[in-house]
């Protein structure tokens, strides 16, 4: 599916950076109207935090959205994509 400007909204890029400077790939992918799953498990925790802060800021500046999926896994989407997540808690399940 393409948007009127030719961008594809049905593409998902999965990235597992090992260095902070590779975080720019995630921001650029969102800028190109792609969704990004970013896995930071291979990074030093402090560098992973810097990377997530950088990517989150870049995506926020483009009116994009983000969602934490796991301990070191994040989803980023361009502004025209809606992220909806079930907010069910353990208390609701019991």
Secondary structure, DSSP 8 states (H G I E B T S, - for coil): -B-TTS-BSS-EEEE--SSGGGGHHHHHHHHTT-EEEEE-TTS-HHHHHHHHHHHHHHHHHTT-EEEE-SSSEEEEE-TTS--------HHHH-
